[in-house]
Amino acid sequence: MALAQGQISVAMNDVRRLFDPTQQPPREPLDALLEAALHAWDAGEQEEAHLLLQQMLPLAEQMGYL
Protein backbone atom coordinates (compact mmCIF):
# COMPACT_ATOMS: atom_id res chain seq x y z
CA MET A 1 0.00 0.00 0.00
CA ALA A 2 2.75 2.43 0.98
CA LEU A 3 4.65 1.66 -2.21
CA ALA A 4 1.59 2.40 -4.33
CA GLN A 5 1.28 5.76 -2.56
CA GLY A 6 4.93 6.61 -3.24
CA GLN A 7 5.92 6.29 0.43
CA ILE A 8 9.11 4.34 -0.11
CA SER A 9 10.51 4.81 3.40
CA VAL A 10 7.25 3.51 4.90
CA ALA A 11 7.31 0.57 2.48
CA MET A 12 10.88 -0.25 3.48
CA ASN A 13 9.89 -0.21 7.16
CA ASP A 14 7.09 -2.62 6.30
CA VAL A 15 9.58 -4.88 4.49
CA ARG A 16 11.91 -4.77 7.48
CA ARG A 17 9.05 -5.90 9.73
CA LEU A 18 8.53 -8.97 7.51
CA PHE A 19 11.96 -10.20 8.59
CA ASP A 20 11.35 -9.66 12.30
CA PRO A 21 12.14 -12.90 14.19
CA THR A 22 8.54 -13.03 15.42
CA GLN A 23 7.24 -13.19 11.85
CA GLN A 24 7.26 -15.99 9.32
CA PRO A 25 9.52 -14.71 6.53
CA PRO A 26 8.29 -14.58 2.94
CA ARG A 27 8.98 -17.62 0.79
CA GLU A 28 11.64 -17.82 -1.91
CA PRO A 29 12.19 -16.17 -4.33
CA LEU A 30 10.27 -13.24 -2.85
CA ASP A 31 12.51 -13.14 0.21
CA ALA A 32 15.61 -12.65 -1.93
CA LEU A 33 14.13 -9.60 -3.70
CA LEU A 34 12.99 -8.09 -0.42
CA GLU A 35 16.37 -8.66 1.23
CA ALA A 36 18.12 -7.12 -1.79
CA ALA A 37 15.82 -4.10 -1.52
CA LEU A 38 16.66 -3.74 2.17
CA HIS A 39 20.39 -3.95 1.48
CA ALA A 40 20.10 -1.35 -1.27
CA TRP A 41 18.07 0.95 0.98
CA ASP A 42 20.53 0.59 3.85
CA ALA A 43 23.39 1.36 1.45
CA GLY A 44 21.71 4.63 0.48
CA GLU A 45 20.62 3.35 -2.92
CA GLN A 46 17.00 4.43 -2.73
CA GLU A 47 16.34 4.17 -6.49
CA GLU A 48 17.68 0.61 -6.59
CA ALA A 49 15.54 -0.32 -3.58
CA HIS A 50 12.50 1.19 -5.27
CA LEU A 51 13.16 -0.75 -8.48
CA LEU A 52 13.52 -3.99 -6.55
CA LEU A 53 10.24 -3.36 -4.75
CA GLN A 54 8.57 -2.70 -8.10
CA GLN A 55 9.92 -6.04 -9.37
CA MET A 56 8.61 -7.73 -6.26
CA LEU A 57 4.98 -6.68 -6.74
CA PRO A 58 3.96 -9.08 -9.55
CA LEU A 59 5.78 -11.93 -7.83
CA ALA A 60 4.06 -11.22 -4.50
CA GLU A 61 0.71 -11.14 -6.27
CA GLN A 62 1.45 -14.40 -8.09
CA MET A 63 2.46 -16.04 -4.80
CA GLY A 64 -0.76 -14.92 -3.10
CA TYR A 65 0.69 -12.27 -0.80
CA LEU A 66 -1.25 -9.44 -2.46
N, C-alpha and C positions, 0 to 999 in steps of 0.2 A: 504494500500500500504506500509506504513512504517513498519507495523508488518511483512509483507512478506519479507521485506528487512532486518529484524533483528534490526530495529531502534525502540526499545521499548520506549525510552524516547520521541521520536517524536510521536509515536502512542498514548502515554498517553496524550500528549498535544492536539492531535486531539480529543481524547475522552473528555477531559476537555472542549474543545470548543463546543462539542455537548450539554453541559449542561449550556451554556451561556444563560442568560435570553432573549437574542434577538433571540435565536434559538428555534425551536420546538423540544422538547426532544424526544428521541427514545421511541417507544411503549414498553409496558410490553410484555414479560419478559426480553427483551433485556436491558432495562434501569437498571434493578436490577443487571445484570451481569457487566455492564459497571460501575455502581456506586461501586460495590464491588471491581472491579479492581482498581478504583481510590483510594478507601480507603486503599487497600493493598499497592499500590504504595506510597501513602502519609505516610504510616506507615513504609516505608523502606523495604517492603516485595516484592521486584522486581520479584522474581520467582513466587510467588503467583499471582501477577498482570499479569504476562505473561501467566500463565496457564489459568486464567480467560478470557483473551483476546482470547486465542486459542479456548476455549469453546464457545465463543461468535460468532466466524466466521461462523459455519454452521447455527446457528440460524439467524444471520443477513442475510445470503444468502437466507434462507428459507422465511424470512419476506420481501424480496425484497430490502434490503438495499445495497446488493452487487451484 
